[in-house]
Amino acid sequence: MRQIARLLAIALVLAATPAAADTVYPRGIRVGVTPMPGMTESKSFLGFETADNGVKVLLAELPGPAFGEVEAAFKAVPEGAMGKVKPESLETTAGTAYYTAEEGVVGADKVRRYSLIVSGSKAFSGYVAVQVADSAAKTYSDEAVKKMLSSVSVRQQVPVEEQVAQMPFDIRELGDFKTVRTLAPGAALLLADGNEDTGIEGAPFMVLGLIGSVPEQTDDRARFAQQAAATIPGLRDARITTSEPMRIDGLPGFETRIEAVSGKDNTPVTVVQWLRFGNASVAMRVIGSSPRDLWSDAFPRFRKVRDGLKAR
């Protein structure tokens, strides 16, 4: 139950787009709603908010099993056993969902909070959280919020152009990868030959993004590159084989290669990490991973994508 409580208590700092009769999907994610009148897309988070910030709506993707866990818990808990928070089922555009409504306090102000979870697919669950200030409760009533929640919808794919447009650099080459998926909106992008159903690690894939707090001194970059490589998730028995400076698109960079084991099938993989340093304390980070027996074909694709990245 602790895990369920955490899922339903995710912090409410929220976003999305103009009032309309159609579903609006915040940039780069697969969950959308028809926002209530008077709400516009937030520039600081994924969802909607009113001009005075009195009402906020957060949309997010949770792991696929999250919905099933919540559904099982809701069905197993007797009526009234969860105290003041009474979970209810709700029929939505995306299917049966579960939501809660409760009173809360932010600073000295009373608020009304709502949380909803709905199944997206095996790969993800949709999550919507709403916060309504007491001063806005008459306009944004329980009925109005419930109507909006019932409009929740999911899409299985986000258009590639929409995902690429959110990144802080231009991506001019996708290397013929079959799957393009946002890992963190505006921050990290996955390119893969596999997918969420077949698994990612068993085929070549790349992660494109930025890494901060990079050292300004050239002498410190070798250590930084190796430390960054050690944080790449999903690798076991990892061993750095090479780590050396290089020029990338005319700028100083660093290439680090790793031999490791990855995935549930313990696939032997070779991984390359490129860091391209600029003038700020942020570096462009490109990670390419491939099963060892596919490395000779995958590496030229990795370089093609890397060389097609351009700063904005």
C-alpha positions in Angstrom: 0.0 0.0 0.0 2.9 2.4 0.6 3.8 2.2 -3.1 0.2 2.9 -4.1 0.0 5.8 -1.7 3.2 7.3 -3.3 1.7 6.9 -6.8 -1.4 8.8 -5.7 0.5 11.5 -3.9 2.9 12.6 -6.6 3.6 16.4 -6.1 1.2 18.7 -7.9 3.1 21.3 -9.9 1.3 21.2 -13.2 0.6 22.1 -17.3 -1.1 21.9 -21.1 -3.0 24.2 -23.7 -5.9 26.4 -24.7 -9.4 25.5 -23.8 -10.9 23.5 -26.6 -13.3 20.7 -27.3 -10.5 18.5 -28.4 -7.9 16.4 -26.6 -4.7 18.3 -26.0 -1.4 16.4 -25.5 1.3 18.3 -23.7 4.5 18.4 -25.6 6.2 15.1 -26.0 4.0 12.8 -23.9 1.3 10.2 -24.6 -1.3 11.4 -22.1 -3.8 14.2 -22.9 -7.1 15.7 -21.7 -9.6 18.3 -22.8 -8.6 21.2 -20.5 -11.2 23.2 -18.6 -12.1 26.6 -19.9 -9.6 29.3 -19.0 -6.6 27.0 -18.9 -3.5 27.3 -21.1 -0.4 25.2 -21.5 2.2 25.7 -18.9 5.7 26.7 -19.9 7.2 25.3 -16.7 5.7 21.8 -16.5 3.7 19.4 -18.6 0.1 20.2 -18.2 -2.3 23.2 -17.9 -2.7 26.1 -15.5 -4.9 29.2 -15.1 -3.3 32.7 -15.5 -3.3 33.3 -11.7 -1.9 29.7 -11.0 -5.0 29.0 -8.9 -5.6 25.8 -10.9 -2.9 23.4 -12.1 -3.1 20.2 -14.0 -0.2 17.8 -14.3 0.0 15.0 -16.9 2.7 12.3 -16.8 3.5 8.8 -17.8 4.1 6.2 -15.2 5.5 2.6 -15.7 3.0 0.2 -17.3 2.4 -2.0 -14.2 1.4 1.0 -12.1 -2.3 1.0 -13.2 -2.6 -2.7 -12.5 -1.2 -2.3 -9.0 -3.5 0.6 -8.2 -6.5 -1.3 -9.6 -5.7 -4.4 -7.6 -5.3 -2.3 -4.4 -8.5 -0.4 -4.9 -10.5 -3.6 -5.4 -8.8 -5.2 -2.4 -9.4 -2.4 0.1 -12.8 -2.4 1.8 -15.0 0.7 1.5 -13.8 3.4 3.9 -10.6 1.6 4.8 -8.4 4.4 3.4 -9.8 7.1 5.7 -10.8 10.4 4.2 -9.5 9.5 0.7 -12.2 7.5 -1.1 -11.0 6.0 -4.4 -13.5 5.8 -7.2 -13.6 4.3 -10.6 -14.3 6.6 -13.6 -15.1 5.7 -17.2 -12.9 7.8 -19.5 -12.1 8.1 -23.2 -9.1 5.9 -22.5 -11.1 3.3 -20.5 -11.7 2.7 -16.8 -9.6 4.8 -14.6 -9.3 5.3 -10.8 -9.2 8.7 -9.1 -9.2 10.3 -5.7 -10.2 13.7 -4.4 -9.1 15.2 -1.1 -8.5 18.4 0.8 -5.0 19.8 1.3 -3.0 22.9 2.3 -0.3 24.7 0.4 1.3 27.2 2.7 -1.6 29.0 4.4 -4.0 28.3 1.5 -6.6 25.5 1.3 -6.6 23.4 -1.9 -8.6 20.6 -3.5 -6.5 17.8 -4.9 -7.4 15.1 -7.5 -5.3 12.2 -8.8 -6.2 9.9 -11.7 -4.5 6.9 -13.2 -5.5 5.0 -16.4 -3.9 2.3 -18.4 -2.0 3.3 -21.5 -0.6 0.0 -22.6 1.7 -2.6 -21.2 4.4 0.0 -21.6 3.0 2.9 -19.6 0.1 4.2 -17.5 -1.4 7.7 -17.8 -1.4 9.9 -14.7 -3.3 13.2 -14.2 -3.1 15.3 -11.0 -5.1 18.4 -10.4 -4.8 21.1 -7.7 -7.5 23.7 -7.3 -7.1 26.7 -4.9 -10.0 27.4 -2.5 -10.5 30.7 -4.2 -11.1 29.0 -7.6 -13.3 26.2 -6.3 -16.6 27.9 -7.3 -15.5 28.2 -10.9 -13.6 24.9 -11.0 -16.0 22.6 -9.1 -15.8 18.9 -8.5 -18.1 18.3 -11.4 -16.0 20.4 -13.8 -12.8 18.6 -12.7 -14.4 15.2 -13.0 -15.6 16.1 -16.5 -12.1 17.0 -17.5 -10.7 13.8 -16.0 -13.2 11.7 -17.9 -11.8 13.2 -21.1 -8.3 11.7 -20.5 -7.0 10.0 -23.5 -3.8 8.2 -24.5 -1.9 7.9 -27.8 0.5 5.0 -28.4 3.0 7.1 -30.3 4.2 10.8 -30.2 5.0 12.1 -33.7 8.8 12.1 -34.2 8.8 15.7 -35.3 7.1 16.7 -32.0 9.7 14.8 -29.9 12.7 16.1 -31.8 11.4 19.7 -31.7 11.5 19.6 -27.8 15.2 18.8 -27.7 17.7 21.6 -26.9 19.7 20.8 -30.0 18.9 20.0 -33.7 18.8 16.4 -34.7 19.4 16.1 -38.4 19.9 12.3 -38.6 18.0 9.5 -36.9 20.2 6.7 -38.1 17.3 4.6 -39.5 16.3 3.6 -35.9 12.8 2.2 -35.8 11.7 3.6 -32.4 12.0 7.2 -31.3 10.8 7.9 -27.8 11.1 10.8 -25.3 12.7 9.7 -22.0 12.5 13.1 -20.4 10.6 15.9 -22.3 13.1 18.4 -23.7 16.0 16.6 -22.1 16.6 13.1 -23.3 15.6 11.1 -26.4 15.9 7.4 -27.2 16.6 6.0 -30.6 16.2 2.2 -30.8 15.8 -0.8 -33.1 13.8 -2.6 -30.4 10.7 -1.3 -28.6 9.0 -1.5 -25.2 7.3 -4.8 -26.0 10.3 -6.6 -27.5 12.9 -5.0 -25.2 15.5 -2.3 -25.9 18.8 -3.8 -24.8 18.8 -6.8 -27.2 19.3 -4.5 -30.2 21.3 -1.3 -31.0 20.0 1.9 -29.3 21.1 5.4 -28.5 20.3 8.0 -25.9 20.8 11.7 -26.8 20.8 14.5 -24.2 22.8 16.9 -22.1 24.9 16.6 -19.0 25.6 19.4 -16.6 28.3 20.5 -14.2 31.1 19.7 -16.7 34.6 20.9 -15.7 36.0 23.9 -17.4 39.5 22.7 -17.3 40.6 20.3 -20.1 42.7 18.3 -17.6 39.6 17.4 -15.6 37.5 16.2 -18.6 39.1 12.7 -18.7 38.1 12.0 -15.2 34.6 13.5 -15.7 34.0 11.4 -18.9 34.9 8.2 -17.0 32.7 9.1 -14.1 29.8 9.9 -16.4 30.3 6.6 -18.2 30.1 4.8 -14.9 26.6 6.2 -14.3 25.1 4.7 -17.5 22.1 2.6 -16.2 21.5 -1.0 -17.0 25.1 -2.1 -17.3 26.6 -5.0 -15.3 30.2 -6.1 -15.1 31.2 -2.9 -16.9 34.8 -2.3 -17.9 36.1 0.8 -19.6 38.3 -0.2 -22.5 39.2 3.2 -24.0 38.7 6.8 -23.0 40.4 9.5 -25.0 39.9 13.1 -26.1 38.8 13.9 -29.7 37.3 16.7 -31.7 33.5 16.5 -32.4 32.1 19.0 -35.0 35.2 21.2 -34.4 34.7 21.3 -30.6 36.6 19.5 -27.8 35.1 16.1 -26.9 35.7 12.8 -25.3 35.0 9.2 -26.4 34.7 6.5 -23.8 34.0 2.8 -24.7 32.8 0.1 -22.3 32.4 -3.6 -22.4 29.5 -4.9 -20.3 26.5 -7.1 -19.9 23.0 -5.7 -20.2 19.3 -6.8 -20.2 17.4 -9.6 -18.7 19.1 -12.0 -21.1 22.6 -10.9 -20.0 23.5 -9.7 -23.5 27.2 -8.9 -23.9 27.3 -5.3 -25.2 29.7 -2.7 -26.3 28.8 0.9 -25.4 30.2 4.2 -26.6 29.8 7.6 -24.8 30.6 10.8 -26.6 30.7 14.1 -24.7 30.9 17.3 -26.8 32.0 20.3 -24.7 31.0 23.9 -25.5 31.4 27.2 -23.8 28.9 26.7 -21.0 29.1 24.2 -18.1 26.9 21.8 -20.1 28.0 19.1 -22.6 26.1 17.3 -25.3 26.0 13.6 -24.3 25.5 10.8 -26.8 25.4 7.1 -25.7 25.3 4.2 -28.2 24.8 0.6 -27.1 24.9 -2.5 -29.2 25.1 -6.3 -28.7 28.7 -7.2 -29.3 28.0 -9.3 -32.4 26.2 -6.3 -34.0 28.7 -3.7 -33.1 30.5 -3.4 -36.5 27.2 -2.4 -38.2 25.9 -0.3 -35.3 28.9 1.9 -34.7 28.7 3.7 -38.1 25.0 4.5 -37.4 26.0 5.9 -34.0 28.5 8.2 -35.6 26.1 9.3 -38.2 23.6 10.4 -35.6 26.3 12.0 -33.5 27.6 14.0 -36.4 24.1 15.2 -37.3 23.6 16.9 -33.9 23.9 20.7 -34.1 23.6 23.2 -31.2 20.7 25.7 -31.4 
